[in-house]
Amino acid sequence: MPIPTQVIGSGQAIAHRYLKVLSVPFFESYIAEQPSYLSYLSTDYANTISQQPLPLSLIKSLTSEQLEQAFQ
């Protein structure tokens, strides 16, 4: 599924890679309840796989105000 360029700029291939790499640990951790995958959802792992021109940041939680502000 294409991701709009205005959301990710020219890093569409990188965005798809992030999605593939992080989907398995997310679903294994939170759906299958396998805590051994949580290390792949950490800042250290995000820094390891992060690439330019689309650096990766992980956010664990946002208030509703922070979320609203992010989309303005």
N, C-alpha and C positions, 0 to 999 in steps of 0.2 A: 504494500500500500504506500503510495507516495506521500511524503511529508512536505507540506507547503514550504517553499524556499524562504518566505518571510519569517518562518518560525526557526529554521535552522541554518539559513544562509547557504553557503556552497558545500556544506559538510554532510550531504544526504547519505553518502555511502558510510560515513563514520556513524551517523545516527542509527542506521540500520544495524551496524555492527554492535553498537551499545545495546540496542534492543534485543538482539540475539543473545549476547553474552550475559545480560542481566535478567532475562526472562526466566531461565531455568532456576537460578538460585532464588529469585523472588517467589516463584510458585512452589518450589520445594520447601522453602522456609515457611511461607504463610498459608499455603493450601494443604500441602502434604505434612506439615508440621515436623520438618526435618531440620533441627537447629544447626546441623553441621554445615549447612549452606550459608548461614548468616555472615560468615567471614567474607563472602563474595559481594556482600551488600554494605561494605564498609568504605570509609574515606580512603584508607590505604589502597584498597583494590581499585577504587575509582581513579585514584591518582596514577596507578600502574597502567590502566588501560586507556587513560585520557589521551586524546590526540588533538593537535591543531588542524584545522581552524575551528574546531568545535570542542573546546575543553569540557570535560564532564564534571559536574558537581552533584552530590547527593544531598537531598533534604529529607530529614526524618519526619519533621512535622512543621506545620504552619498554622497560625491562627487564621480565622476567617478574614480578618483585616489584612494580614500579610498576603494571603492568597488573592484577595481582591486587588490589592496594590500591585501585585506582580502582573496582573492582566490589564493594567491601565496603560 
